[in-house]
Amino acid sequence: MPTLRPYQPGDRAACLHLFDANTPHSFLPEERPDFEGWLDGQEGPAEYLVMEDQGDIIACGGLWFSPDPTRPAGFAWGMVHPARQRQGHGHTLARARLDRLRALGVPHATLDTSQHTAPFYARLGFREVKRTPDGYGPGLHRVDMVADL
């Protein structure tokens, strides 16, 4: 049974492997340096989780925090290995992040994602607030979403 735990620097290579496995369907190659920066802690106040199953990291996802009361927190860099998708792991990871935000008293969560994963987040209570065609790059649209907690 997979378990969630906080990210550790030793997880970096496995998380980069997840990113690469989800490229170019969910991420573009040019986004990799941004993800590396996130893993290296260059993004400010944040938390990151990994999901481990029998010693393998099969999913990861984080939260960012801001003092801006209109956008106090949100999801960042969530992904599941393609071979492990549609097995409930993404749902478990998203629910854990939503529960963490609720425990902190955050009123709503924001995220941006592609048109491919927006329906998944909509099923979790996120609603689309903006869509930018080719917002990440050709053929990969940016969908901004929010969920009231």
N, CA, C and O atoms as a GROMACS GRO file, in nm:
protein
  596
    1MET      N    1   0.085  -0.119   0.000
    1MET     CA    2   0.000   0.000   0.000
    1MET      C    3   0.089   0.124   0.000
    1MET      O    4   0.176   0.137   0.086
    2PRO      N    5   0.069   0.215  -0.094
    2PRO     CA    6   0.151   0.336  -0.101
    2PRO      C    7   0.133   0.424   0.024
    2PRO      O    8   0.027   0.426   0.087
    3THR      N    9   0.240   0.496   0.056
    3THR     CA   10   0.237   0.588   0.170
    3THR      C   11   0.284   0.725   0.125
    3THR      O   12   0.365   0.738   0.033
    4LEU      N   13   0.231   0.828   0.192
    4LEU     CA   14   0.274   0.965   0.168
    4LEU      C   15   0.372   1.006   0.276
    4LEU      O   16   0.357   0.968   0.392
    5ARG      N   17   0.473   1.082   0.236
    5ARG     CA   18   0.569   1.135   0.333
    5ARG      C   19   0.627   1.264   0.277
    5ARG      O   20   0.616   1.291   0.158
    6PRO      N   21   0.689   1.345   0.364
    6PRO     CA   22   0.753   1.468   0.315
    6PRO      C   23   0.870   1.437   0.222
    6PRO      O   24   0.941   1.338   0.239
    7TYR      N   25   0.887   1.523   0.125
    7TYR     CA   26   0.999   1.515   0.032
    7TYR      C   27   1.131   1.531   0.108
    7TYR      O   28   1.140   1.608   0.203
    8GLN      N   29   1.231   1.456   0.064
    8GLN     CA   30   1.367   1.467   0.117
    8GLN      C   31   1.462   1.488  -0.002
    8GLN      O   32   1.432   1.441  -0.112
    9PRO      N   33   1.574   1.556   0.019
    9PRO     CA   34   1.665   1.580  -0.094
    9PRO      C   35   1.706   1.453  -0.169
    9PRO      O   36   1.732   1.460  -0.289
   10GLY      N   37   1.710   1.340  -0.103
   10GLY     CA   38   1.744   1.215  -0.170
   10GLY      C   39   1.638   1.167  -0.267
   10GLY      O   40   1.661   1.074  -0.344
   11ASP      N   41   1.520   1.231  -0.266
   11ASP     CA   42   1.410   1.196  -0.357
   11ASP      C   43   1.420   1.270  -0.490
   11ASP      O   44   1.340   1.245  -0.580
   12ARG      N   45   1.515   1.361  -0.502
   12ARG     CA   46   1.523   1.450  -0.617
   12ARG      C   47   1.525   1.374  -0.750
   12ARG      O   48   1.446   1.404  -0.839
   13ALA      N   49   1.613   1.278  -0.764
   13ALA     CA   50   1.626   1.204  -0.891
   13ALA      C   51   1.496   1.132  -0.926
   13ALA      O   52   1.456   1.132  -1.042
   14ALA      N   53   1.430   1.072  -0.828
   14ALA     CA   54   1.305   1.001  -0.854
   14ALA      C   55   1.195   1.099  -0.896
   14ALA      O   56   1.115   1.066  -0.984
   15CYS      N   57   1.190   1.216  -0.836
   15CYS     CA   58   1.090   1.315  -0.875
   15CYS      C   59   1.118   1.368  -1.015
   15CYS      O   60   1.024   1.392  -1.092
   16LEU      N   61   1.245   1.387  -1.049
   16LEU     CA   62   1.278   1.430  -1.186
   16LEU      C   63   1.242   1.321  -1.287
   16LEU      O   64   1.201   1.352  -1.399
   17HIS      N   65   1.256   1.196  -1.247
   17HIS     CA   66   1.213   1.085  -1.334
   17HIS      C   67   1.062   1.093  -1.358
   17HIS      O   68   1.016   1.072  -1.470
   18LEU      N   69   0.984   1.123  -1.253
   18LEU     CA   70   0.839   1.138  -1.270
   18LEU      C   71   0.808   1.251  -1.367
   18LEU      O   72   0.722   1.238  -1.454
   19PHE      N   73   0.878   1.363  -1.352
   19PHE     CA   74   0.858   1.475  -1.443
   19PHE      C   75   0.885   1.432  -1.587
   19PHE      O   76   0.803   1.455  -1.676
   20ASP      N   77   1.000   1.368  -1.609
   20ASP     CA   78   1.036   1.325  -1.744
   20ASP      C   79   0.935   1.226  -1.801
   20ASP      O   80   0.904   1.230  -1.920
   21ALA      N   81   0.882   1.138  -1.717
   21ALA     CA   82   0.783   1.040  -1.762
   21ALA      C   83   0.652   1.107  -1.803
   21ALA      O   84   0.576   1.051  -1.882
   22ASN      N   85   0.626   1.225  -1.750
   22ASN     CA   86   0.502   1.299  -1.781
   22ASN      C   87   0.524   1.407  -1.887
   22ASN      O   88   0.435   1.489  -1.911
   23THR      N   89   0.642   1.407  -1.949
   23THR     CA   90   0.674   1.503  -2.054
   23THR      C   91   0.664   1.432  -2.188
   23THR      O   92   0.717   1.321  -2.200
   24PRO      N   93   0.601   1.488  -2.290
   24PRO     CA   94   0.544   1.622  -2.302
   24PRO      C   95   0.393   1.628  -2.281
   24PRO      O   96   0.333   1.733  -2.304
   25HIS      N   97   0.330   1.519  -2.236
   25HIS     CA   98   0.185   1.520  -2.223
   25HIS      C   99   0.137   1.621  -2.120
   25HIS      O  100   0.042   1.695  -2.145
   26SER      N  101   0.202   1.626  -2.003
   26SER     CA  102   0.158   1.715  -1.896
   26SER      C  103   0.253   1.831  -1.870
   26SER      O  104   0.212   1.936  -1.820
   27PHE      N  105   0.378   1.813  -1.904
   27PHE     CA  106   0.478   1.919  -1.885
   27PHE      C  107   0.561   1.933  -2.012
   27PHE      O  108   0.577   1.838  -2.088
   28LEU      N  109   0.613   2.052  -2.032
   28LEU     CA  110   0.702   2.074  -2.145
   28LEU      C  111   0.847   2.063  -2.098
   28LEU      O  112   0.877   2.097  -1.984
   29PRO      N  113   0.937   2.016  -2.184
   29PRO     CA  114   1.077   2.001  -2.143
   29PRO      C  115   1.137   2.128  -2.085
   29PRO      O  116   1.219   2.122  -1.993
   30GLU      N  117   1.098   2.244  -2.136
   30GLU     CA  118   1.155   2.369  -2.088
   30GLU      C  119   1.109   2.406  -1.946
   30GLU      O  120   1.162   2.499  -1.886
   31GLU      N  121   1.010   2.334  -1.892
   31GLU     CA  122   0.966   2.356  -1.755
   31GLU      C  123   1.055   2.284  -1.652
   31GLU      O  124   1.047   2.312  -1.533
   32ARG      N  125   1.138   2.194  -1.698
   32ARG     CA  126   1.219   2.113  -1.606
   32ARG      C  127   1.307   2.198  -1.514
   32ARG      O  128   1.314   2.168  -1.395
   33PRO      N  129   1.376   2.302  -1.563
   33PRO     CA  130   1.456   2.384  -1.470
   33PRO      C  131   1.372   2.448  -1.358
   33PRO      O  132   1.419   2.462  -1.245
   34ASP      N  133   1.248   2.486  -1.389
   34ASP     CA  134   1.160   2.541  -1.285
   34ASP      C  135   1.128   2.436  -1.180
   34ASP      O  136   1.127   2.465  -1.061
   35PHE      N  137   1.102   2.313  -1.226
   35PHE     CA  138   1.074   2.205  -1.131
   35PHE      C  139   1.198   2.174  -1.047
   35PHE      O  140   1.187   2.151  -0.927
   36GLU      N  141   1.314   2.172  -1.110
   36GLU     CA  142   1.438   2.150  -1.036
   36GLU      C  143   1.455   2.258  -0.928
   36GLU      O  144   1.494   2.228  -0.816
   37GLY      N  145   1.426   2.383  -0.964
   37GLY     CA  146   1.433   2.492  -0.867
   37GLY      C  147   1.337   2.471  -0.751
   37GLY      O  148   1.371   2.497  -0.636
   38TRP      N  149   1.216   2.423  -0.782
   38TRP     CA  150   1.118   2.394  -0.678
   38TRP      C  151   1.174   2.288  -0.582
   38TRP      O  152   1.169   2.304  -0.460
   39LEU      N  153   1.228   2.181  -0.638
   39LEU     CA  154   1.282   2.072  -0.555
   39LEU      C  155   1.400   2.120  -0.470
   39LEU      O  156   1.422   2.071  -0.360
   40ASP      N  157   1.474   2.215  -0.523
   40ASP     CA  158   1.591   2.267  -0.452
   40ASP      C  159   1.555   2.378  -0.354
   40ASP      O  160   1.643   2.435  -0.290
   41GLY      N  161   1.425   2.409  -0.340
   41GLY     CA  162   1.380   2.504  -0.240
   41GLY      C  163   1.392   2.650  -0.278
   41GLY      O  164   1.404   2.735  -0.190
   42GLN      N  165   1.390   2.681  -0.407
   42GLN     CA  166   1.405   2.819  -0.451
   42GLN      C  167   1.271   2.890  -0.470
   42GLN      O  168   1.268   3.001  -0.524
   43GLU      N  169   1.163   2.830  -0.427
   43GLU     CA  170   1.030   2.886  -0.454
   43GLU      C  171   0.964   2.952  -0.333
   43GLU      O  172   0.846   2.984  -0.341
   44GLY      N  173   1.034   2.972  -0.224
   44GLY     CA  174   0.974   3.035  -0.108
   44GLY      C  175   0.900   2.936  -0.021
   44GLY      O  176   0.925   2.816  -0.030
   45PRO      N  177   0.807   2.985   0.064
   45PRO     CA  178   0.737   2.895   0.157
   45PRO      C  179   0.658   2.788   0.081
   45PRO      O  180   0.572   2.818  -0.001
   46ALA      N  181   0.690   2.664   0.111
   46ALA     CA  182   0.626   2.554   0.038
   46ALA      C  183   0.642   2.424   0.116
   46ALA      O  184   0.724   2.413   0.207
   47GLU      N  185   0.562   2.327   0.077
   47GLU     CA  186   0.572   2.190   0.129
   47GLU      C  187   0.563   2.098   0.008
   47GLU      O  188   0.495   2.129  -0.089
   48TYR      N  189   0.632   1.985   0.015
   48TYR     CA  190   0.626   1.889  -0.094
   48TYR      C  191   0.615   1.749  -0.038
   48TYR      O  192   0.681   1.715   0.060
   49LEU      N  193   0.532   1.668  -0.100
   49LEU     CA  194   0.508   1.530  -0.059
   49LEU      C  195   0.548   1.434  -0.170
   49LEU      O  196   0.542   1.468  -0.288
   50VAL      N  197   0.588   1.315  -0.130
   50VAL     CA  198   0.609   1.207  -0.226
   50VAL      C  199   0.523   1.088  -0.182
   50VAL      O  200   0.499   1.068  -0.063
   51MET      N  201   0.480   1.012  -0.279
   51MET     CA  202   0.407   0.889  -0.252
   51MET      C  203   0.499   0.774  -0.290
   51MET      O  204   0.548   0.765  -0.402
   52GLU      N  205   0.520   0.688  -0.193
   52GLU     CA  206   0.614   0.578  -0.210
   52GLU      C  207   0.540   0.445  -0.203
   52GLU      O  208   0.450   0.426  -0.120
   53ASP      N  209   0.578   0.354  -0.292
   53ASP     CA  210   0.520   0.220  -0.292
   53ASP      C  211   0.634   0.120  -0.307
   53ASP      O  212   0.700   0.115  -0.411
   54GLN      N  213   0.656   0.041  -0.205
   54GLN     CA  214   0.762  -0.060  -0.204
   54GLN      C  215   0.897  -0.002  -0.245
   54GLN      O  216   0.971  -0.062  -0.323
   55GLY      N  217   0.928   0.115  -0.190
   55GLY     CA  218   1.057   0.179  -0.214
   55GLY      C  219   1.065   0.264  -0.338
   55GLY      O  220   1.166   0.333  -0.359
   56ASP      N  221   0.962   0.263  -0.422
   56ASP     CA  222   0.960   0.345  -0.544
   56ASP      C  223   0.871   0.466  -0.524
   56ASP      O  224   0.761   0.454  -0.470
   57ILE      N  225   0.917   0.582  -0.568
   57ILE     CA  226   0.834   0.703  -0.565
   57ILE      C  227   0.748   0.701  -0.691
   57ILE      O  228   0.799   0.704  -0.803
   58ILE      N  229   0.616   0.697  -0.669
   58ILE     CA  230   0.523   0.685  -0.782
   58ILE      C  231   0.445   0.814  -0.807
   58ILE      O  232   0.378   0.827  -0.910
   59ALA      N  233   0.452   0.909  -0.713
   59ALA     CA  234   0.380   1.035  -0.728
   59ALA      C  235   0.444   1.139  -0.637
   59ALA      O  236   0.512   1.106  -0.540
   60CYS      N  237   0.421   1.265  -0.671
   60CYS     CA  238   0.468   1.374  -0.587
   60CYS      C  239   0.381   1.497  -0.613
   60CYS      O  240   0.321   1.510  -0.720
   61GLY      N  241   0.375   1.584  -0.516
   61GLY     CA  242   0.296   1.706  -0.532
   61GLY      C  243   0.315   1.797  -0.414
   61GLY      O  244   0.341   1.752  -0.302
   62GLY      N  245   0.303   1.926  -0.439
   62GLY     CA  246   0.332   2.021  -0.334
   62GLY      C  247   0.227   2.128  -0.314
   62GLY      O  248   0.124   2.134  -0.382
   63LEU      N  249   0.258   2.213  -0.217
   63LEU     CA  250   0.177   2.329  -0.182
   63LEU      C  251   0.269   2.449  -0.174
   63LEU      O  252   0.382   2.439  -0.128
   64TRP      N  253   0.221   2.563  -0.219
   64TRP     CA  254   0.292   2.689  -0.199
   64TRP      C  255   0.205   2.778  -0.112
   64TRP      O  256   0.083   2.761  -0.108
   65PHE      N  257   0.268   2.871  -0.042
   65PHE     CA  258   0.198   2.961   0.050
   65PHE      C  259   0.238   3.104   0.021
   65PHE      O  260   0.353   3.131  -0.015
   66SER      N  261   0.143   3.196   0.036
   66SER     CA  262   0.167   3.337   0.009
   66SER      C  263   0.099   3.423   0.115
   66SER      O  264  -0.005   3.385   0.168
   67PRO      N  265   0.156   3.537   0.146
   67PRO     CA  266   0.088   3.629   0.238
   67PRO      C  267  -0.028   3.703   0.173
   67PRO      O  268  -0.103   3.772   0.242
   68ASP      N  269  -0.045   3.690   0.042
   68ASP     CA  270  -0.154   3.756  -0.031
   68ASP      C  271  -0.287   3.689   0.005
   68ASP      O  272  -0.308   3.573  -0.030
   69PRO      N  273  -0.378   3.760   0.073
   69PRO     CA  274  -0.503   3.698   0.116
   69PRO      C  275  -0.595   3.658   0.001
   69PRO      O  276  -0.686   3.577   0.021
   70THR      N  277  -0.575   3.713  -0.118
   70THR     CA  278  -0.659   3.674  -0.232
   70THR      C  279  -0.611   3.545  -0.297
   70THR      O  280  -0.688   3.478  -0.367
   71ARG      N  281  -0.486   3.508  -0.275
   71ARG     CA  282  -0.429   3.382  -0.325
   71ARG      C  283  -0.336   3.327  -0.218
   71ARG      O  284  -0.214   3.327  -0.237
   72PRO      N  285  -0.391   3.280  -0.106
   72PRO     CA  286  -0.305   3.243   0.007
   72PRO      C  287  -0.226   3.114  -0.011
   72PRO      O  288  -0.119   3.099   0.050
   73ALA      N  289  -0.275   3.021  -0.092
   73ALA     CA  290  -0.206   2.894  -0.106
   73ALA      C  291  -0.257   2.820  -0.230
   73ALA      O  292  -0.364   2.851  -0.283
   74GLY      N  293  -0.178   2.725  -0.273
   74GLY     CA  294  -0.221   2.648  -0.388
   74GLY      C  295  -0.137   2.525  -0.411
   74GLY      O  296  -0.038   2.500  -0.342
   75PHE      N  297  -0.179   2.449  -0.510
   75PHE     CA  298  -0.111   2.326  -0.549
   75PHE      C  299   0.005   2.359  -0.643
   75PHE      O  300   0.000   2.455  -0.720
   76ALA      N  301   0.109   2.277  -0.635
   76ALA     CA  302   0.223   2.294  -0.725
   76ALA      C  303   0.282   2.158  -0.761
   76ALA      O  304   0.294   2.070  -0.676
   77TRP      N  305   0.317   2.144  -0.886
   77TRP     CA  306   0.396   2.033  -0.936
   77TRP      C  307   0.345   1.895  -0.892
   77TRP      O  308   0.422   1.813  -0.841
   78GLY      N  309   0.217   1.872  -0.911
   78GLY     CA  310   0.161   1.740  -0.882
   78GLY      C  311   0.173   1.649  -1.002
   78GLY      O  312   0.145   1.689  -1.115
   79MET      N  313   0.216   1.525  -0.978
   79MET     CA  314   0.229   1.430  -1.088
   79MET      C  315   0.231   1.287  -1.036
   79MET      O  316   0.274   1.260  -0.924
   80VAL      N  317   0.184   1.198  -1.120
   80VAL     CA  318   0.184   1.054  -1.091
   80VAL      C  319   0.252   0.986  -1.210
   80VAL      O  320   0.231   1.026  -1.325
   81HIS      N  321   0.332   0.885  -1.184
   81HIS     CA  322   0.395   0.813  -1.294
   81HIS      C  323   0.286   0.761  -1.388
   81HIS      O  324   0.186   0.707  -1.341
   82PRO      N  325   0.303   0.777  -1.519
   82PRO     CA  326   0.199   0.734  -1.613
   82PRO      C  327   0.155   0.588  -1.594
   82PRO      O  328   0.037   0.558  -1.614
   83ALA      N  329   0.245   0.500  -1.559
   83ALA     CA  330   0.208   0.359  -1.539
   83ALA      C  331   0.123   0.339  -1.414
   83ALA      O  332   0.061   0.234  -1.398
   84ARG      N  333   0.118   0.439  -1.326
   84ARG     CA  334   0.042   0.428  -1.201
   84ARG      C  335  -0.080   0.520  -1.198
   84ARG      O  336  -0.147   0.532  -1.096
   85GLN      N  337  -0.108   0.586  -1.311
   85GLN     CA  338  -0.225   0.674  -1.318
   85GLN      C  339  -0.353   0.591  -1.327
   85GLN      O  340  -0.351   0.474  -1.366
   86ARG      N  341  -0.463   0.655  -1.291
   86ARG     CA  342  -0.596   0.592  -1.293
   86ARG      C  343  -0.607   0.476  -1.194
   86ARG      O  344  -0.682   0.381  -1.216
   87GLN      N  345  -0.530   0.486  -1.085
   87GLN     CA  346  -0.536   0.385  -0.979
   87GLN      C  347  -0.569   0.448  -0.844
   87GLN      O  348  -0.562   0.381  -0.741
   88GLY      N  349  -0.604   0.578  -0.844
   88GLY     CA  350  -0.642   0.647  -0.721
   88GLY      C  351  -0.528   0.719  -0.652
   88GLY      O  352  -0.551   0.785  -0.550
   89HIS      N  353  -0.406   0.708  -0.704
   89HIS     CA  354  -0.293   0.772  -0.637
   89HIS      C  355  -0.299   0.924  -0.646
   89HIS      O  356  -0.270   0.992  -0.548
   90GLY      N  357  -0.337   0.976  -0.761
   90GLY     CA  358  -0.350   1.122  -0.776
   90GLY      C  359  -0.458   1.176  -0.684
   90GLY      O  360  -0.443   1.283  -0.626
   91HIS      N  361  -0.568   1.103  -0.672
   91HIS     CA  362  -0.677   1.142  -0.584
   91HIS      C  363  -0.629   1.146  -0.439
   91HIS      O  364  -0.658   1.242  -0.367
   92THR      N  365  -0.557   1.044  -0.397
   92THR     CA  366  -0.505   1.038  -0.260
   92THR      C  367  -0.410   1.156  -0.234
   92THR      O  368  -0.418   1.219  -0.129
   93LEU      N  369  -0.323   1.184  -0.328
   93LEU     CA  370  -0.227   1.294  -0.314
   93LEU      C  371  -0.299   1.428  -0.308
   93LEU      O  372  -0.265   1.513  -0.226
   94ALA      N  373  -0.397   1.448  -0.393
   94ALA     CA  374  -0.472   1.574  -0.394
   94ALA      C  375  -0.552   1.591  -0.265
   94ALA      O  376  -0.553   1.700  -0.207
   95ARG      N  377  -0.617   1.486  -0.220
   95ARG     CA  378  -0.694   1.493  -0.095
   95ARG      C  379  -0.603   1.527   0.024
   95ARG      O  380  -0.642   1.605   0.111
   96ALA      N  381  -0.485   1.469   0.028
   96ALA     CA  382  -0.391   1.498   0.137
   96ALA      C  383  -0.352   1.646   0.136
   96ALA      O  384  -0.341   1.708   0.242
   97ARG      N  385  -0.333   1.701   0.019
   97ARG     CA  386  -0.297   1.843   0.010
   97ARG      C  387  -0.415   1.932   0.048
   97ARG      O  388  -0.397   2.033   0.117
   98LEU      N  389  -0.535   1.896   0.004
   98LEU     CA  390  -0.653   1.972   0.044
   98LEU      C  391  -0.675   1.966   0.195
   98LEU      O  392  -0.706   2.066   0.258
   99ASP      N  393  -0.658   1.848   0.253
   99ASP     CA  394  -0.673   1.833   0.398
   99ASP      C  395  -0.571   1.919   0.472
   99ASP      O  396  -0.603   1.979   0.575
  100ARG      N  397  -0.448   1.925   0.421
  100ARG     CA  398  -0.345   2.007   0.485
  100ARG      C  399  -0.384   2.154   0.482
  100ARG      O  400  -0.367   2.225   0.581
  101LEU      N  401  -0.435   2.201   0.370
  101LEU     CA  402  -0.476   2.341   0.360
  101LEU      C  403  -0.593   2.371   0.453
  101LEU      O  404  -0.597   2.476   0.518
  102ARG      N  405  -0.688   2.279   0.460
  102ARG     CA  406  -0.802   2.298   0.552
  102ARG      C  407  -0.753   2.305   0.696
  102ARG      O  408  -0.799   2.388   0.774
  103ALA      N  409  -0.659   2.218   0.732
  103ALA     CA  410  -0.605   2.216   0.869
  103ALA      C  411  -0.535   2.348   0.903
  103ALA      O  412  -0.531   2.388   1.019
  104LEU      N  413  -0.480   2.413   0.802
  104LEU     CA  414  -0.414   2.542   0.823
  104LEU      C  415  -0.511   2.659   0.819
  104LEU      O  416  -0.472   2.773   0.843
  105GLY      N  417  -0.638   2.631   0.789
  105GLY     CA  418  -0.739   2.737   0.784
  105GLY      C  419  -0.736   2.819   0.656
  105GLY      O  420  -0.786   2.932   0.655
  106VAL      N  421  -0.679   2.765   0.550
  106VAL     CA  422  -0.674   2.835   0.422
  106VAL      C  423  -0.815   2.834   0.362
  106VAL      O  424  -0.877   2.728   0.354
  107PRO      N  425  -0.867   2.952   0.319
  107PRO     CA  426  -1.005   2.957   0.269
  107PRO      C  427  -1.027   2.896   0.131
  107PRO      O  428  -1.135   2.844   0.103
  108HIS      N  429  -0.926   2.902   0.046
  108HIS     CA  430  -0.939   2.842  -0.086
  108HIS      C  431  -0.800   2.810  -0.143
  108HIS      O  432  -0.700   2.872  -0.107
  109ALA      N  433  -0.799   2.712  -0.230
  109ALA     CA  434  -0.675   2.668  -0.295
  109ALA      C  435  -0.681   2.703  -0.443
  109ALA      O  436  -0.787   2.695  -0.505
  110THR      N  437  -0.568   2.741  -0.497
  110THR     CA  438  -0.560   2.770  -0.639
  110THR      C  439  -0.460   2.675  -0.703
  110THR      O  440  -0.375   2.617  -0.636
  111LEU      N  441  -0.472   2.661  -0.833
  111LEU     CA  442  -0.375   2.584  -0.909
  111LEU      C  443  -0.383   2.624  -1.054
  111LEU      O  444  -0.484   2.679  -1.100
  112ASP      N  445  -0.277   2.594  -1.126
  112ASP     CA  446  -0.283   2.602  -1.272
  112ASP      C  447  -0.238   2.468  -1.324
  112ASP      O  448  -0.145   2.406  -1.272
  113THR      N  449  -0.305   2.425  -1.428
  113THR     CA  450  -0.280   2.292  -1.483
  113THR      C  451  -0.309   2.296  -1.632
  113THR      O  452  -0.351   2.400  -1.685
  114SER      N  453  -0.287   2.186  -1.698
  114SER     CA  454  -0.316   2.179  -1.842
  114SER      C  455  -0.460   2.134  -1.865
  114SER      O  456  -0.530   2.093  -1.773
  115GLN      N  457  -0.501   2.144  -1.989
  115GLN     CA  458  -0.635   2.098  -2.027
  115GLN      C  459  -0.650   1.948  -2.006
  115GLN      O  460  -0.762   1.899  -1.996
  116HIS      N  461  -0.540   1.876  -1.998
  116HIS     CA  462  -0.546   1.731  -1.981
  116HIS      C  463  -0.586   1.691  -1.839
  116HIS      O  464  -0.657   1.592  -1.820
  117THR      N  465  -0.541   1.767  -1.739
  117THR     CA  466  -0.570   1.731  -1.600
  117THR      C  467  -0.676   1.818  -1.534
  117THR      O  468  -0.718   1.790  -1.422
  118ALA      N  469  -0.722   1.922  -1.602
  118ALA     CA  470  -0.826   2.007  -1.545
  118ALA      C  471  -0.952   1.927  -1.509
  118ALA      O  472  -1.010   1.953  -1.404
  119PRO      N  473  -0.998   1.831  -1.589
  119PRO     CA  474  -1.117   1.754  -1.551
  119PRO      C  475  -1.097   1.675  -1.421
  119PRO      O  476  -1.190   1.660  -1.342
  120PHE      N  477  -0.976   1.624  -1.399
  120PHE     CA  478  -0.946   1.553  -1.274
  120PHE      C  479  -0.967   1.647  -1.155
  120PHE      O  480  -1.033   1.610  -1.057
  121TYR      N  481  -0.911   1.766  -1.163
  121TYR     CA  482  -0.924   1.861  -1.051
  121TYR      C  483  -1.068   1.911  -1.036
  121TYR      O  484  -1.112   1.942  -0.926
  122ALA      N  485  -1.140   1.920  -1.146
  122ALA     CA  486  -1.281   1.961  -1.138
  122ALA      C  487  -1.361   1.859  -1.055
  122ALA      O  488  -1.451   1.896  -0.979
  123ARG      N  489  -1.330   1.732  -1.070
  123ARG     CA  490  -1.399   1.629  -0.991
  123ARG      C  491  -1.367   1.640  -0.842
  123ARG      O  492  -1.442   1.588  -0.759
  124LEU      N  493  -1.259   1.708  -0.808
  124LEU     CA  494  -1.221   1.728  -0.668
  124LEU      C  495  -1.275   1.860  -0.611
  124LEU      O  496  -1.245   1.895  -0.497
  125GLY      N  497  -1.353   1.933  -0.690
  125GLY     CA  498  -1.414   2.056  -0.642
  125GLY      C  499  -1.350   2.183  -0.691
  125GLY      O  500  -1.393   2.292  -0.652
  126PHE      N  501  -1.249   2.174  -0.776
  126PHE     CA  502  -1.190   2.294  -0.834
  126PHE      C  503  -1.276   2.341  -0.950
  126PHE      O  504  -1.333   2.260  -1.023
  127ARG      N  505  -1.286   2.471  -0.965
  127ARG     CA  506  -1.360   2.526  -1.079
  127ARG      C  507  -1.266   2.614  -1.162
  127ARG      O  508  -1.178   2.682  -1.109
  128GLU      N  509  -1.288   2.610  -1.291
  128GLU     CA  510  -1.205   2.687  -1.383
  128GLU      C  511  -1.238   2.835  -1.371
  128GLU      O  512  -1.355   2.873  -1.372
  129VAL      N  513  -1.134   2.918  -1.361
  129VAL     CA  514  -1.154   3.063  -1.356
  129VAL      C  515  -1.091   3.133  -1.476
  129VAL      O  516  -1.125   3.248  -1.505
  130LYS      N  517  -1.001   3.064  -1.546
  130LYS     CA  518  -0.938   3.125  -1.663
  130LYS      C  519  -0.872   3.015  -1.745
  130LYS      O  520  -0.818   2.918  -1.691
  131ARG      N  521  -0.878   3.032  -1.877
  131ARG     CA  522  -0.811   2.937  -1.968
  131ARG      C  523  -0.728   3.019  -2.067
  131ARG      O  524  -0.779   3.113  -2.128
  132THR      N  525  -0.602   2.983  -2.081
  132THR     CA  526  -0.512   3.052  -2.172
  132THR      C  527  -0.463   2.954  -2.277
  132THR      O  528  -0.379   2.869  -2.248
  133PRO      N  529  -0.516   2.965  -2.400
  133PRO     CA  530  -0.470   2.875  -2.505
  133PRO      C  531  -0.318   2.884  -2.524
  133PRO      O  532  -0.262   2.994  -2.528
  134ASP      N  533  -0.254   2.770  -2.535
  134ASP     CA  534  -0.109   2.762  -2.552
  134ASP      C  535  -0.035   2.834  -2.439
  134ASP      O  536   0.076   2.882  -2.459
  135GLY      N  537  -0.096   2.841  -2.321
  135GLY     CA  538  -0.040   2.915  -2.208
  135GLY      C  539   0.092   2.859  -2.157
  135GLY      O  540   0.172   2.933  -2.099
  136TYR      N  541   0.116   2.732  -2.176
  136TYR     CA  542   0.244   2.672  -2.138
  136TYR      C  543   0.334   2.655  -2.259
  136TYR      O  544   0.457   2.650  -2.247
  137GLY      N  545   0.273   2.645  -2.375
  137GLY     CA  546   0.346   2.624  -2.500
  137GLY      C  547   0.249   2.571  -2.604
  137GLY      O  548   0.132   2.546  -2.572
  138PRO      N  549   0.294   2.554  -2.727
  138PRO     CA  550   0.205   2.507  -2.833
  138PRO      C  551   0.132   2.378  -2.796
  138PRO      O  552   0.194   2.276  -2.767
  139GLY      N  553   0.000   2.384  -2.799
  139GLY     CA  554  -0.083   2.268  -2.772
  139GLY      C  555  -0.104   2.234  -2.625
  139GLY      O  556  -0.178   2.141  -2.594
  140LEU      N  557  -0.042   2.309  -2.536
  140LEU     CA  558  -0.057   2.282  -2.392
  140LEU      C  559  -0.116   2.408  -2.327
  140LEU      O  560  -0.046   2.504  -2.296
  141HIS      N  561  -0.247   2.403  -2.309
  141HIS     CA  562  -0.321   2.519  -2.259
  141HIS      C  563  -0.311   2.527  -2.106
  141HIS      O  564  -0.307   2.425  -2.038
  142ARG      N  565  -0.308   2.649  -2.055
  142ARG     CA  566  -0.306   2.672  -1.911
  142ARG      C  567  -0.449   2.694  -1.863
  142ARG      O  568  -0.523   2.774  -1.919
  143VAL      N  569  -0.487   2.619  -1.759
  143VAL     CA  570  -0.619   2.632  -1.699
  143VAL      C  571  -0.597   2.669  -1.552
  143VAL      O  572  -0.542   2.590  -1.475
  144ASP      N  573  -0.643   2.789  -1.513
  144ASP     CA  574  -0.635   2.834  -1.375
  144ASP      C  575  -0.764   2.792  -1.304
  144ASP      O  576  -0.874   2.810  -1.357
  145MET      N  577  -0.748   2.737  -1.183
  145MET     CA  578  -0.863   2.682  -1.111
  145MET      C  579  -0.856   2.723  -0.963
  145MET      O  580  -0.749   2.756  -0.911
  146VAL      N  581  -0.971   2.719  -0.897
  146VAL     CA  582  -0.979   2.749  -0.755
  146VAL      C  583  -1.080   2.655  -0.690
  146VAL      O  584  -1.178   2.614  -0.751
  147ALA      N  585  -1.053   2.622  -0.564
  147ALA     CA  586  -1.147   2.541  -0.485
  147ALA      C  587  -1.169   2.609  -0.350
  147ALA      O  588  -1.073   2.644  -0.281
  148ASP      N  589  -1.294   2.628  -0.315
  148ASP     CA  590  -1.326   2.681  -0.182
  148ASP      C  591  -1.313   2.568  -0.080
  148ASP      O  592  -1.362   2.457  -0.099
  149LEU      N  593  -1.245   2.601   0.029
  149LEU     CA  594  -1.223   2.499   0.130
  149LEU      C  595  -1.315   2.522   0.249
  149LEU      O  596  -1.311   2.446   0.345
   0.00000   0.00000   0.00000
